[in-house]
Amino acid sequence: MDTPIADFVKNYIKSDSSRFHMPGHKGKGFLGFESYDITEIDGADVLGAADGIIKKSEDNASSLFSSAHTFYTTQGSSTAICAMLSLVRDNANDRPLILAARNVHKSFIHACALLDYDIEWIMPREMAHITKCIISSHDVETAINSCSKKPSAVFVTSPDYLGNIQDIASISEVCHKHDVPLLADNAHGAYLAFTNPRMHPLYLGADACADSAHKTLPVLTGGAYLHVSPKAPKNFLQKARDALTLFSSTSPSYLILQSLDICNAYLSDGFEKKLSECIENIKKTKKIISENGFCILGSEPLKIVIDAKESGFIGYELADILKSNKNEPEFYDEDYVVLMITPENRDEDFERIKHVFETVRAKMPITKKMFDLPIPSCAMTVREAMFSHSENVDVSASLGKICAMPSVSCPPAVPIAVSGEVITEKHIALFEHYGIDRVKVVLQH
């Protein structure tokens, strides 16, 4: 597969032209890669109106992901999520309602505030962590039927931070029966288009999907995709480029664009085999960890998620052991440790993981605190709350106040209280559990 963006930049470097254009470093290096960092000069195409080399590269990505079209963004899947949500607005005078599983990334909340959307939550029967919200097609059916008005879309996060994958195929059937688009935050699962069988949400029935290419593929941080399904409403494809432009900078990173471009060639040249071998290595590693008494969770192929407390450790303690053996986790908190792996990890990396779990033994389980997320009570719309006058207060003083801006660390960037919700004792208990000391609340006179 060709790499039109990367080839253009290489040829431009070879031309040794005097750079009377941005950026200010003029291709001369302090970090070493400045010569590859260009702007939208003649022939480089324009991301917001791509019809040249960027369009050709996106076409290559579209063929790899079997999409109607795959659009690039250099500002992460957060931008793709905002753009994806804007696709479902059909009438400027009507405030859309989005049905969403509760474990959304905070960029979803930001998008709903900017677009002035209402949210109704699909709550799971059991929620053991702020990032985990497994829902069934029955849950979605019930939620659609009980909505205050017909939802403009159903929004799910799959996979989540703890490696859980939603039943997208069944959920999409219910959505389409009710003529409601299904949108998927697949930030952690771009590689799922290349598993056997294919597990990507787009393949399983989602109408549009946001992928962080950089999370699981060899792409520079910020590289992401907005995929539109061939079966999506026609206006999705027509509006997607403008939707991304609405939320994006007019100065996209050509370093990231080259990275996305080169990734197409990488994916087309034996990636499925490399991915399959990597997944087998992970399965073997999980088996060793389990045999030594540690509790493994999640169904996502490229994550190793350890229930630390069930294994007798506080998550921070287990993470420190891993780090002291040169293993840097993706995420950890009091309860869990998450390791993200790709085919670019070396054999040495697997050996380091195995060494830890062959030398450290699991202990008696530690009793977990009950996770109890309250049923939300909203006093304001998301937009009203987020754009209101607000103040930062100690969590201990937030009882009964209205959340203005979600307070959450990144990762995992999943809010405990959402803008417009009244903060309860249960919220406060969860803030304290996750180490959040202060929260932004609506200033009340």
DOVEX-66200 format. One record per residue (C-alpha): x negated, y negated, z; residue number from 1. Coordinates in pm, 1 decimal. Each point is the difference from the previous one (the first is absolute). Layout:
% residues N
+----------+----------+----------+-----+
:        X :        Y :        Z : num :
+----------+----------+----------+-----+
:        X :        Y :        Z : NUM :
...
+----------+----------+----------+-----+
END
This chain:
% residues 445
+----------+----------+----------+-----+
:        X :        Y :        Z : num :
+----------+----------+----------+-----+
:      0.0 :      0.0 :      0.0 :   1 :
:   -138.7 :   -340.1 :    -94.2 :   2 :
:    -70.9 :   -282.5 :    244.7 :   3 :
:     80.1 :   -323.1 :   -184.1 :   4 :
:    -38.1 :   -241.2 :    294.5 :   5 :
:   -332.0 :    142.4 :    118.9 :   6 :
:   -131.1 :     13.3 :   -358.2 :   7 :
:     91.5 :   -364.2 :    -64.3 :   8 :
:   -184.1 :   -115.6 :    312.8 :   9 :
:   -310.1 :    206.9 :    -82.2 :  10 :
:    -10.4 :   -148.9 :   -350.4 :  11 :
:     42.7 :   -349.0 :    140.6 :  12 :
:   -295.0 :     54.6 :    234.9 :  13 :
:   -210.7 :    122.1 :   -295.9 :  14 :
:     88.9 :   -313.6 :   -198.9 :  15 :
:   -195.7 :   -209.5 :    252.9 :  16 :
:    241.9 :   -290.7 :    -52.1 :  17 :
:    -35.3 :   -313.6 :    210.3 :  18 :
:    290.7 :     11.2 :    242.8 :  19 :
:    176.7 :   -334.8 :    -11.3 :  20 :
:    297.9 :    149.6 :    179.3 :  21 :
:     98.1 :    128.1 :    342.3 :  22 :
:   -112.8 :    155.5 :    233.3 :  23 :
:   -261.5 :   -229.8 :    144.4 :  24 :
:   -274.5 :    261.5 :     42.1 :  25 :
:    -37.5 :      7.8 :   -383.1 :  26 :
:    -76.8 :    370.4 :      3.8 :  27 :
:   -307.1 :    -41.6 :    216.9 :  28 :
:    -27.2 :    217.8 :    302.2 :  29 :
:     -2.7 :    -16.7 :    369.7 :  30 :
:    179.5 :    333.0 :     37.5 :  31 :
:   -112.4 :    158.2 :   -325.9 :  32 :
:    325.4 :     38.2 :   -192.7 :  33 :
:     67.5 :   -364.7 :    -92.4 :  34 :
:    -69.7 :     49.8 :   -371.4 :  35 :
:    307.6 :    225.3 :    -16.0 :  36 :
:    219.5 :   -260.3 :    168.1 :  37 :
:    168.8 :   -206.4 :   -271.0 :  38 :
:    319.5 :   -196.0 :    -51.1 :  39 :
:    263.6 :     -6.7 :   -274.6 :  40 :
:   -229.8 :   -107.9 :   -284.3 :  41 :
:     84.9 :     61.0 :   -367.4 :  42 :
:     49.9 :    369.3 :    -58.7 :  43 :
:     30.0 :     90.9 :    368.0 :  44 :
:    382.6 :     -3.8 :     -9.3 :  45 :
:    223.5 :   -143.2 :    273.9 :  46 :
:    138.8 :    227.2 :    269.8 :  47 :
:    323.2 :   -199.7 :     35.5 :  48 :
:     73.2 :     26.5 :   -374.8 :  49 :
:   -208.2 :    297.1 :   -108.3 :  50 :
:     -3.6 :     74.4 :   -372.8 :  51 :
:   -366.2 :     87.6 :    -60.9 :  52 :
:   -260.5 :    204.9 :    183.3 :  53 :
:    190.9 :     -3.5 :    330.9 :  54 :
:    318.7 :    115.8 :   -174.1 :  55 :
:   -196.5 :    276.2 :   -173.1 :  56 :
:   -150.2 :    114.0 :    331.2 :  57 :
:    341.8 :     -4.4 :    166.6 :  58 :
:    131.8 :    210.4 :   -289.5 :  59 :
:   -271.4 :    254.1 :     78.5 :  60 :
:    108.9 :      5.1 :    364.2 :  61 :
:    364.1 :     33.6 :   -106.1 :  62 :
:    -80.3 :    314.8 :   -197.6 :  63 :
:   -185.5 :    147.5 :    299.1 :  64 :
:    286.0 :    -69.5 :    243.3 :  65 :
:    280.9 :     77.4 :   -249.4 :  66 :
:    162.0 :   -336.7 :     69.9 :  67 :
:    199.3 :   -227.3 :   -229.0 :  68 :
:   -279.5 :   -240.1 :     84.2 :  69 :
:   -262.6 :    -30.8 :    272.0 :  70 :
:    -84.5 :   -358.5 :     91.8 :  71 :
:   -326.6 :    -99.7 :    167.2 :  72 :
:    -41.0 :   -226.5 :    299.1 :  73 :
:   -325.7 :    -99.6 :    164.4 :  74 :
:    170.9 :    -96.0 :    327.1 :  75 :
:     91.8 :    340.8 :    135.5 :  76 :
:    326.5 :    186.6 :     22.8 :  77 :
:    133.8 :   -276.0 :    226.6 :  78 :
:     42.1 :   -213.8 :   -313.5 :  79 :
:    147.4 :    295.3 :   -189.3 :  80 :
:    254.0 :     53.7 :    281.4 :  81 :
:    110.6 :   -365.5 :    -14.8 :  82 :
:     33.5 :     16.0 :   -378.4 :  83 :
:    181.9 :    333.9 :     10.1 :  84 :
:    259.0 :   -133.5 :    244.1 :  85 :
:     62.0 :   -306.4 :   -214.8 :  86 :
:    101.7 :    225.4 :   -290.9 :  87 :
:    328.9 :     93.0 :    166.7 :  88 :
:    134.1 :   -355.6 :     27.2 :  89 :
:    268.5 :    -40.0 :   -267.5 :  90 :
:    172.5 :   -314.5 :    123.7 :  91 :
:   -169.3 :   -302.4 :    151.3 :  92 :
:    312.4 :    -82.1 :    202.7 :  93 :
:     32.4 :    339.8 :    162.3 :  94 :
:   -229.0 :    110.0 :    283.9 :  95 :
:   -101.4 :    359.4 :    -80.1 :  96 :
:     13.2 :    271.0 :    263.7 :  97 :
:   -284.5 :    250.6 :     15.4 :  98 :
:     38.4 :    332.3 :    178.1 :  99 :
:   -339.4 :     98.2 :    137.8 : 100 :
:   -157.3 :    269.7 :    212.6 : 101 :
:   -126.4 :   -176.8 :    311.7 : 102 :
:   -375.7 :     61.1 :    -43.2 : 103 :
:    -53.6 :   -275.4 :   -257.5 : 104 :
:   -325.8 :   -186.9 :    -43.8 : 105 :
:     16.8 :   -363.4 :    110.3 : 106 :
:    -30.6 :   -109.7 :   -365.2 : 107 :
:    354.3 :    134.5 :    -46.3 : 108 :
:    119.5 :   -233.1 :    277.6 : 109 :
:   -189.1 :   -292.0 :   -153.2 : 110 :
:    157.6 :     70.9 :   -339.7 : 111 :
:    350.5 :     12.0 :    148.0 : 112 :
:    -62.6 :   -335.9 :    167.8 : 113 :
:   -130.2 :   -161.3 :   -317.5 : 114 :
:    281.1 :    144.7 :   -213.1 : 115 :
:    269.0 :    -52.3 :    267.5 : 116 :
:    114.1 :    363.7 :     16.2 : 117 :
:    197.3 :    173.1 :    270.3 : 118 :
:   -122.1 :    334.3 :    136.2 : 119 :
:    192.6 :    290.1 :    146.8 : 120 :
:   -218.3 :    271.2 :    150.9 : 121 :
:     21.6 :    373.1 :    -52.6 : 122 :
:   -101.6 :    131.6 :    339.9 : 123 :
:   -136.5 :    356.1 :     33.5 : 124 :
:    131.9 :    256.7 :    244.4 : 125 :
:   -343.5 :     -2.7 :    161.5 : 126 :
:   -273.5 :   -264.6 :    -24.4 : 127 :
:   -323.7 :    103.1 :    169.7 : 128 :
:   -210.4 :   -295.8 :   -120.5 : 129 :
:     58.3 :   -340.0 :   -156.2 : 130 :
:   -140.1 :    128.7 :   -331.0 : 131 :
:    212.9 :    317.0 :    -15.3 : 132 :
:    359.5 :    -12.8 :   -121.4 : 133 :
:    101.0 :    322.5 :   -170.6 : 134 :
:    347.6 :    -28.7 :   -149.5 : 135 :
:    209.5 :    247.7 :   -196.4 : 136 :
:    219.5 :    -40.5 :   -305.8 : 137 :
:    295.2 :     43.0 :    237.7 : 138 :
:   -126.4 :   -296.1 :    205.4 : 139 :
:    -18.3 :   -209.8 :   -317.2 : 140 :
:    347.3 :    109.0 :   -111.9 : 141 :
:    143.7 :    -90.6 :    339.7 : 142 :
:   -176.6 :   -334.9 :      1.0 : 143 :
:    121.8 :    -94.4 :   -349.0 : 144 :
:    357.9 :     95.2 :     87.0 : 145 :
:     -4.2 :   -197.2 :    324.6 : 146 :
:   -172.8 :   -313.9 :   -134.8 : 147 :
:    166.3 :   -336.4 :     47.3 : 148 :
:    -21.2 :    -38.7 :   -379.6 : 149 :
:   -153.3 :    195.7 :   -286.0 : 150 :
:   -377.7 :     -5.0 :     42.9 : 151 :
:   -211.7 :   -143.1 :   -278.4 : 152 :
:   -264.9 :    266.4 :     64.6 : 153 :
:   -120.4 :    271.1 :    236.0 : 154 :
:   -361.2 :    -44.0 :    113.2 : 155 :
:   -219.6 :    277.1 :    142.5 : 156 :
:   -363.6 :     31.9 :    103.1 : 157 :
:   -158.0 :    325.6 :   -116.1 : 158 :
:   -256.9 :    117.6 :     98.2 : 159 :
:    -15.5 :   -174.2 :    334.7 : 160 :
:   -312.8 :    -70.1 :    206.2 : 161 :
:     30.0 :    334.1 :    180.0 : 162 :
:     12.2 :    197.0 :   -325.0 : 163 :
:    373.9 :     70.0 :    -15.4 : 164 :
:    163.0 :     18.5 :   -343.3 : 165 :
:    369.6 :    -73.0 :    -50.7 : 166 :
:    226.9 :    227.7 :   -204.2 : 167 :
:      2.1 :   -246.2 :   -287.6 : 168 :
:    169.5 :    236.5 :   -245.6 : 169 :
:    308.1 :     50.2 :    220.1 : 170 :
:     12.9 :   -363.5 :    110.3 : 171 :
:    -17.2 :   -119.2 :   -361.8 : 172 :
:    291.8 :    226.6 :    -94.7 : 173 :
:    217.9 :   -164.6 :    264.2 : 174 :
:   -110.1 :   -349.7 :   -102.2 : 175 :
:     72.5 :     57.8 :   -365.9 : 176 :
:    337.7 :    158.5 :     77.6 : 177 :
:     93.7 :   -332.8 :    158.1 : 178 :
:   -173.1 :   -203.4 :   -275.9 : 179 :
:   -250.5 :   -141.8 :    249.6 : 180 :
:   -368.4 :    -30.7 :   -102.2 : 181 :
:   -260.4 :    177.3 :    214.5 : 182 :
:   -317.4 :   -197.4 :     72.9 : 183 :
:   -305.3 :    171.1 :    151.0 : 184 :
:   -296.6 :   -139.9 :    188.7 : 185 :
:   -251.8 :    261.8 :   -110.6 : 186 :
:   -303.1 :   -199.2 :    113.7 : 187 :
:   -171.7 :    311.5 :    134.6 : 188 :
:     91.0 :    232.1 :   -286.5 : 189 :
:   -122.8 :   -118.6 :   -340.6 : 190 :
:   -180.5 :    334.1 :    -39.2 : 191 :
:    328.0 :    193.3 :     32.3 : 192 :
:     52.0 :    -45.1 :   -375.6 : 193 :
:   -286.1 :    247.1 :    -49.6 : 194 :
:     81.3 :    277.8 :    245.5 : 195 :
:    137.5 :    335.8 :   -111.7 : 196 :
:    297.1 :    -21.6 :     21.2 : 197 :
:     24.8 :   -374.2 :    -44.0 : 198 :
:    122.4 :   -167.4 :    318.1 : 199 :
:      2.5 :   -365.1 :   -103.3 : 200 :
:    327.4 :   -183.1 :     86.4 : 201 :
:     36.0 :   -121.6 :   -359.9 : 202 :
:     -5.4 :    359.7 :   -124.1 : 203 :
:    253.4 :    103.5 :    267.1 : 204 :
:    257.7 :   -266.0 :    -82.4 : 205 :
:   -100.1 :   -339.8 :    140.7 : 206 :
:     93.6 :   -290.1 :   -229.9 : 207 :
:   -300.4 :   -210.3 :     94.6 : 208 :
:   -304.5 :     65.0 :    208.4 : 209 :
:   -283.6 :   -200.8 :    157.7 : 210 :
:   -337.1 :    178.9 :     19.7 : 211 :
:   -322.2 :   -116.9 :    160.7 : 212 :
:   -251.2 :    134.3 :   -248.8 : 213 :
:   -284.4 :    -88.4 :    235.3 : 214 :
:    124.7 :    215.1 :    288.9 : 215 :
:    -45.8 :    340.3 :   -163.9 : 216 :
:   -161.4 :    -64.9 :   -340.3 : 217 :
:   -348.2 :   -140.9 :    -76.8 : 218 :
:    123.9 :   -358.0 :    -43.2 : 219 :
:   -122.3 :   -317.4 :    170.1 : 220 :
:    203.8 :   -124.8 :    294.6 : 221 :
:    304.2 :   -191.1 :   -123.4 : 222 :
:     55.0 :    204.0 :   -315.0 : 223 :
:    361.0 :    117.8 :    -17.5 : 224 :
:    279.6 :    102.3 :   -235.8 : 225 :
:    366.6 :    -79.1 :    -44.1 : 226 :
:    150.8 :    295.9 :   -185.6 : 227 :
:    337.8 :    -21.1 :   -172.2 : 228 :
:    173.3 :    327.6 :    -77.3 : 229 :
:    128.8 :     79.8 :   -351.7 : 230 :
:    337.0 :     59.1 :    169.4 : 231 :
:      7.0 :   -329.7 :    192.3 : 232 :
:    256.3 :   -270.9 :    -76.8 : 233 :
:   -106.3 :   -172.2 :   -323.2 : 234 :
:    -50.0 :   -337.9 :    162.4 : 235 :
:   -273.4 :    144.9 :    225.5 : 236 :
:   -239.0 :     31.1 :   -293.4 : 237 :
:     98.7 :   -338.4 :   -139.0 : 238 :
:    -45.1 :   -182.5 :    332.1 : 239 :
:   -299.3 :    179.5 :    154.9 : 240 :
:   -280.1 :   -214.1 :   -146.8 : 241 :
:    172.7 :   -324.0 :     99.1 : 242 :
:     75.9 :    144.2 :    344.8 : 243 :
:   -366.9 :     73.7 :     60.4 : 244 :
:    -94.1 :   -347.0 :   -126.2 : 245 :
:    242.5 :   -152.6 :    250.7 : 246 :
:   -198.4 :    144.6 :    291.9 : 247 :
:   -351.4 :      4.9 :   -145.9 : 248 :
:   -293.9 :   -232.4 :    -36.7 : 249 :
:    -70.7 :   -139.6 :   -346.9 : 250 :
:   -364.6 :     96.7 :     60.4 : 251 :
:     -2.4 :    380.7 :      4.2 : 252 :
:   -325.6 :    174.6 :     81.6 : 253 :
:   -161.7 :    134.9 :   -316.0 : 254 :
:   -220.1 :    218.4 :    218.0 : 255 :
:    315.1 :    177.5 :    122.7 : 256 :
:    150.8 :      9.3 :   -350.2 : 257 :
:   -315.8 :    170.5 :   -130.4 : 258 :
:     23.5 :    245.0 :    287.0 : 259 :
:    362.4 :     85.9 :    -86.9 : 260 :
:    -99.4 :     30.6 :   -365.0 : 261 :
:   -294.5 :    234.6 :     63.8 : 262 :
:    219.4 :    205.1 :    232.2 : 263 :
:    214.3 :     97.3 :   -301.0 : 264 :
:   -299.5 :    168.5 :   -159.6 : 265 :
:    -80.0 :    166.9 :    333.2 : 266 :
:    355.8 :    134.0 :     35.5 : 267 :
:      9.8 :    129.9 :   -357.2 : 268 :
:   -327.6 :    190.5 :     26.2 : 269 :
:     43.6 :    300.4 :    228.8 : 270 :
:    152.3 :   -179.6 :    298.4 : 271 :
:    274.8 :    256.7 :     50.5 : 272 :
:   -261.5 :    272.9 :     46.0 : 273 :
:   -208.0 :   -214.0 :    238.0 : 274 :
:    313.6 :    -85.8 :    195.9 : 275 :
:    106.7 :    364.3 :     24.7 : 276 :
:   -344.4 :    102.1 :    127.8 : 277 :
:      3.0 :   -281.9 :    253.6 : 278 :
:    344.4 :    102.0 :    127.5 : 279 :
:   -123.2 :    357.7 :     44.1 : 280 :
:   -297.8 :   -130.2 :    200.6 : 281 :
:    237.2 :   -199.5 :    218.6 : 282 :
:    220.1 :    305.7 :     58.1 : 283 :
:   -304.9 :    198.8 :    113.4 : 284 :
:   -108.6 :   -284.5 :    226.2 : 285 :
:    348.3 :    -27.3 :    151.0 : 286 :
:     -6.7 :    374.5 :     66.3 : 287 :
:   -328.1 :    -29.8 :    193.3 : 288 :
:    136.7 :   -293.6 :    200.9 : 289 :
:    321.0 :    191.8 :     78.7 : 290 :
:   -188.6 :    316.3 :     97.4 : 291 :
:   -182.7 :   -204.0 :    261.5 : 292 :
:    327.7 :   -101.1 :    161.8 : 293 :
:     58.9 :   -341.6 :   -155.3 : 294 :
:    347.7 :    -92.3 :   -121.9 : 295 :
:     19.0 :    -99.6 :   -367.8 : 296 :
:    301.5 :   -194.3 :   -127.7 : 297 :
:    138.1 :   -121.9 :   -332.6 : 298 :
:     48.1 :    143.4 :   -346.5 : 299 :
:   -208.4 :   -240.8 :   -206.6 : 300 :
:   -285.7 :    183.8 :   -176.2 : 301 :
:   -276.8 :   -261.1 :     42.0 : 302 :
:     49.0 :    -82.1 :    367.8 : 303 :
:   -111.1 :    176.9 :    314.9 : 304 :
:    229.1 :   -125.8 :    276.8 : 305 :
:    -77.0 :    118.8 :    353.2 : 306 :
:    250.8 :    -21.8 :    282.6 : 307 :
:   -259.0 :   -101.1 :    258.0 : 308 :
:    214.7 :     27.9 :    312.6 : 309 :
:    138.2 :    338.1 :   -101.8 : 310 :
:   -366.4 :    102.8 :    -29.8 : 311 :
:    -84.1 :   -132.1 :    347.1 : 312 :
:   -162.4 :   -330.1 :    -98.1 : 313 :
:     91.9 :   -365.4 :     -6.4 : 314 :
:    -25.9 :   -110.7 :   -362.8 : 315 :
:   -263.3 :   -264.9 :     74.9 : 316 :
:   -212.0 :    261.0 :    179.0 : 317 :
:     13.6 :    242.2 :   -293.1 : 318 :
:    -75.8 :   -280.4 :   -246.1 : 319 :
:   -309.8 :    -94.0 :    203.2 : 320 :
:   -124.1 :    359.6 :    -18.1 : 321 :
:     48.1 :      0.7 :   -376.9 : 322 :
:   -175.3 :   -336.0 :    -40.9 : 323 :
:   -294.5 :    108.9 :    216.0 : 324 :
:    -48.1 :    278.7 :   -258.1 : 325 :
:      6.4 :   -243.5 :   -293.9 : 326 :
:    367.9 :     51.0 :    -88.3 : 327 :
:    197.2 :   -324.7 :    -34.6 : 328 :
:    377.9 :     62.9 :     17.5 : 329 :
:    250.2 :   -191.8 :   -208.5 : 330 :
:    229.2 :    -53.6 :    298.1 : 331 :
:     38.2 :     94.7 :    362.9 : 332 :
:    207.0 :   -102.8 :    295.5 : 333 :
:     81.0 :    149.1 :    338.2 : 334 :
:    183.3 :    295.1 :   -157.3 : 335 :
:   -146.7 :     82.6 :   -342.6 : 336 :
:   -316.9 :      0.9 :   -210.0 : 337 :
:     21.4 :    -23.8 :   -379.5 : 338 :
:   -275.9 :     97.9 :   -244.2 : 339 :
:     50.3 :    -89.6 :   -368.5 : 340 :
:   -194.2 :    206.1 :   -252.5 : 341 :
:    -42.4 :    -12.9 :   -378.8 : 342 :
:   -202.7 :    196.1 :   -256.8 : 343 :
:   -272.1 :   -262.7 :     43.5 : 344 :
:    -77.6 :    125.3 :    350.1 : 345 :
:   -315.5 :    211.4 :      8.4 : 346 :
:    -46.5 :    354.5 :    128.0 : 347 :
:   -201.3 :   -162.2 :    279.8 : 348 :
:    310.4 :   -189.2 :    107.4 : 349 :
:    198.4 :    321.7 :     40.4 : 350 :
:   -286.8 :    155.2 :    195.4 : 351 :
:     -2.1 :   -293.9 :    241.3 : 352 :
:    371.6 :     41.0 :     68.9 : 353 :
:    -38.0 :    374.0 :     50.4 : 354 :
:   -295.5 :    -53.3 :    233.7 : 355 :
:    209.7 :   -215.5 :    233.1 : 356 :
:    287.2 :    244.6 :     23.8 : 357 :
:   -225.6 :    302.5 :     33.1 : 358 :
:   -182.7 :   -157.4 :    294.1 : 359 :
:    288.6 :   -177.5 :    173.1 : 360 :
:    277.3 :    218.4 :    134.6 : 361 :
:    362.7 :    -94.7 :     39.2 : 362 :
:    134.9 :    -37.2 :    352.9 : 363 :
:    334.9 :     19.1 :    171.6 : 364 :
:    256.4 :   -225.7 :   -170.5 : 365 :
:     51.7 :   -346.2 :    144.7 : 366 :
:    360.2 :    -94.3 :     58.0 : 367 :
:    112.3 :   -268.0 :   -242.9 : 368 :
:    214.2 :   -297.2 :     85.2 : 369 :
:    344.2 :     19.8 :   -154.0 : 370 :
:     11.4 :   -202.6 :   -322.7 : 371 :
:    328.3 :   -187.5 :      6.9 : 372 :
:     57.9 :   -255.7 :   -274.2 : 373 :
:    320.6 :   -191.3 :     69.8 : 374 :
:    281.0 :    -30.2 :   -252.4 : 375 :
:    -61.8 :   -350.4 :   -136.8 : 376 :
:    223.2 :   -288.7 :    105.3 : 377 :
:    -37.4 :   -295.5 :   -236.9 : 378 :
:     70.7 :   -358.3 :    100.2 : 379 :
:   -137.7 :   -164.1 :   -315.7 : 380 :
:    -85.2 :     98.4 :   -356.1 : 381 :
:   -359.8 :     95.7 :    -68.5 : 382 :
:    -52.2 :   -321.3 :   -194.3 : 383 :
:    157.3 :   -224.3 :    264.8 : 384 :
:   -214.8 :    151.4 :    273.7 : 385 :
:   -326.5 :      2.9 :   -191.4 : 386 :
:     30.1 :   -363.9 :   -108.7 : 387 :
:    131.1 :   -127.3 :    332.2 : 388 :
:   -196.5 :   -203.8 :    252.0 : 389 :
:   -176.9 :    259.1 :    212.2 : 390 :
:   -236.7 :     47.7 :    289.4 : 391 :
:   -240.4 :    268.5 :    118.1 : 392 :
:     94.9 :    146.8 :    337.3 : 393 :
:   -127.0 :    279.2 :    218.7 : 394 :
:    181.8 :    322.2 :    -75.2 : 395 :
:    113.5 :      8.5 :    363.3 : 396 :
:    187.5 :   -327.8 :    -59.5 : 397 :
:    163.0 :    100.0 :   -329.3 : 398 :
:    306.1 :    185.3 :    133.4 : 399 :
:    318.7 :   -124.1 :   -166.2 : 400 :
:   -185.6 :   -225.7 :   -242.9 : 401 :
:     22.1 :     26.0 :   -378.7 : 402 :
:   -300.1 :    136.3 :   -187.9 : 403 :
:   -132.5 :   -259.6 :   -246.7 : 404 :
:   -301.6 :    164.2 :   -162.8 : 405 :
:    -76.5 :    369.6 :     47.6 : 406 :
:   -296.8 :     63.1 :    229.9 : 407 :
:   -194.0 :    305.9 :   -107.8 : 408 :
:   -356.3 :    102.3 :    -71.5 : 409 :
:   -114.0 :    110.4 :   -342.8 : 410 :
:    -29.5 :    290.6 :    -28.6 : 411 :
:    275.4 :    115.0 :     22.9 : 412 :
:    184.7 :   -334.9 :    -50.6 : 413 :
:    340.7 :    148.7 :     84.9 : 414 :
:    206.8 :   -241.9 :    211.6 : 415 :
:    148.8 :     95.8 :    337.4 : 416 :
:    243.5 :   -292.3 :     -1.1 : 417 :
:    107.3 :   -154.8 :   -329.4 : 418 :
:     64.7 :   -369.8 :    -62.4 : 419 :
:    349.0 :    -90.2 :    121.0 : 420 :
:     32.4 :    287.6 :    248.6 : 421 :
:     61.3 :    -54.2 :    368.7 : 422 :
:   -291.0 :    134.2 :    206.3 : 423 :
:    106.9 :    258.1 :    258.9 : 424 :
:   -171.8 :    184.7 :    283.5 : 425 :
:    -60.4 :    288.8 :   -239.3 : 426 :
:   -182.1 :   -232.0 :   -241.3 : 427 :
:   -212.6 :   -131.6 :    285.8 : 428 :
:    -91.1 :    353.0 :    109.5 : 429 :
:   -114.9 :     77.3 :   -355.5 : 430 :
:   -193.3 :   -327.6 :    -30.6 : 431 :
:   -185.6 :     91.7 :    318.4 : 432 :
:    -57.4 :    358.8 :   -118.1 : 433 :
:   -162.4 :   -122.9 :   -321.6 : 434 :
:   -208.6 :   -267.1 :    171.7 : 435 :
:    190.7 :   -304.2 :   -126.6 : 436 :
:    -27.5 :   -278.0 :    261.5 : 437 :
:    175.1 :   -288.1 :   -171.5 : 438 :
:    291.2 :    -33.9 :   -238.0 : 439 :
:    129.0 :   -287.7 :   -210.4 : 440 :
:    360.9 :    -87.9 :     83.8 : 441 :
:    252.2 :   -255.8 :   -121.9 : 442 :
:    -29.8 :   -321.3 :    197.4 : 443 :
:    327.1 :    -48.3 :    183.2 : 444 :
:    103.2 :   -339.3 :    133.9 : 445 :
+----------+----------+----------+-----+
END
